[in-house]
């Protein structure tokens, strides 16, 4: 029997450990999806021991090591950097494929002159950002205070997202934020990085 058009559209192919996996999101929309905390980030000592390093991003003299720990059976994530040489903005998203939901935000990071601190500003993301990659039918809105936060060089922020609050299924993204070295400042960030990782139980 041929799958329905809607089912075929929701099929998501992602690269995982050198092979292609196919993950089909659930057919029912879940109403229990949200960011766990207000504001959406929490300062933590370090990423969880089961977090998987996904990528590094460099912008405005700041470098982030991005890792993810997930209870969700299938997920994907992406990063895009744009702006001028004087100021760049990071666009990030994580898609919970099983729960049919996307978590997305924009982030400005910049060193505070004369200090070892970094100013981080989380912002709501335009709906058309990553439209060529997103498959989920809903995007979870950002909650709480989006005022800039100051962090020390080498700090870690955790962003905890409930893919399914009822089942206690969470995706936690860790941003280890530090001032860039001279080599990292010279990196060229690839403009578009789409669905790059999946964990299948």
N, C-alpha and C positions, 0 to 999 in steps of 0.2 A: 504494500500500500504506500502510495506517495505521501510524504509529509505535507502538511498544509503550508501555504505560502508564508503565513506568519511564523510557523515553526522554522521554516528554512531561513527566513530573515534573521531569526534570533540565534542561529548557529554562529558560534564565535570561534575562530581559529587563532591560536596564540602559540608563540614559540616557547618551549619549556625544555630546558636542559638538552638542547640540541635536537629535539624532535617536535613535531607538530601534534598538538592535542586538540580535541574538539570538545567544547563544553556547552551544554544546552541549558539556558536558564529555565527556572520553573515557570509554568504557565500562568500561575496566579500571582497577582501583585500583592506584596506584603506591606502592611501599613505600619509596621513596627521598626522602620528604618530612621536613624537619626545619628547625629554626633553625640557622643556620650557626655561630654563636658561643656560647660559654659564658663569662659570662652572655649573655643573648640580645641585649643592646645593646652597641654600640661607640661611643666618643666620636670624632667626626670634626670636621674644620674647618668643613665646609659640606656641603649636599646635593650630589649628583652633578649635573653640568650637564644631563643628560637627565631629571632628576626633574621630575614634573608636580605643580604645587601643587594640592592637593585641597580643603583647607578650613582654617579657623582654629577653635580651641577655647579657651574661657576658663573657668577654674575656680579658686577659692581665691586669687585675686590673681595667677594665672599664666596666660599665654597661650602656646599652641603653634601654630606654623605647620606643617601636616602636608603632606608631599609624598611621591610614590612614583615609583620607577624600576622597570620590570618587563621581564623577558624572556618572561614568560608571555603567551600569545596573548590570553587573556581573563581579566579579574579584576574584582572588585567590592569595595567596602569600606563600612564604616558606623561611625557614632559615636553614642553615647548618653551623656548626662550625667544623673546623679541624685544624690540625697542631700539634705541640709539646707542652708539658706543659710549655715550656719557651716562646713560641709564637704561638698564634692562629689567624686564619683568619676567618672572617665572610663572608658567601656567602648568598646573598639575591636576591629574585626576586619577581616581581608582574606580574601577567598575566591578561590582559584585555580581558576577554573571548568574549564579544560582538564584540570588534574591532579586535580580532584575532592577538594580539601582546603581546610580553613579554618584560618587562624592567628588566634588571639584572645587578648586579655589585658585586664585592668583596670589602671588607672594612677591613683595618688594623687599629686598635685603640690601642694607648699606652700612658700611662702617661709620661709627660716630667719631668724627675727627678729634685727634688728641687723646683717644682712649683705646682700650682693648674691648670695646663693646660693639654690638651690632644691633641695628634697629630693624625689626621685622614687622611688616604690615601685611596682614591677610586681607584679601578683598574678594568680593563676589565675582564669579566668572561669567562672562557673556555666554549665552546659551549656544551660540554657534561655534564656540571654541571646541576643537576636536570633533566637530560634527561628522567628519569622515571616518572616525574610529568608534565613536560611541554607539552601542547597540541597545542599552537599557532604555526602557520606556519612561523612566522618571529620574530626575536629579534631586538629591536631598538638599534642601536649602541650608546655607550657613546659619548658625544661631549665635546669639550672644554678642558681646562687645567685640568690635573689630578695631579697637584703638591699637596703635603701634605698641609693641612690646620690646623692651631692651633686654638683650641676653649677653652674657659674657662670651668671649672667644672660647670655643670648644664646648659650648652648651648643647644640650639635646632637648628638642621639643617632641612630644608624643601627641599624635592626633588620632583619637580613638573613635571608630565608626561602628555603629551597630548595623550590620547587614540584616540581622533578625534579632531584635531585642527579646522576643519571647523564647527563642532557643539559646539565648546568650551567645550568639555567633557574632564575633567582632573581627574587624580588620584594623590593625594599628599601624600607622605610618610613623616612622621615626626620622626626624631631621637633625642630624648632627651638624651644627653650624659653626664655621670657623673662618678666620681671616685667611685669605688665599695666600699661598706662597707665590714667588715670582713666576715659577713654572706654571702653576695653576691659573694665574691671571692671564697667561698667554694662550690658554686653551681656546679652541674654537668650538662653541657649542653647536651640535647638530640641531637645525631649526625644528624638525619634527621627529619625535620618538614615540611611536605608537605602541599598542598592546605588546608588552614585552615579557610577561611572566604569568604563570598559572600554577596553582597548587591543586592537585587532584587527590582526594583521599581514596 
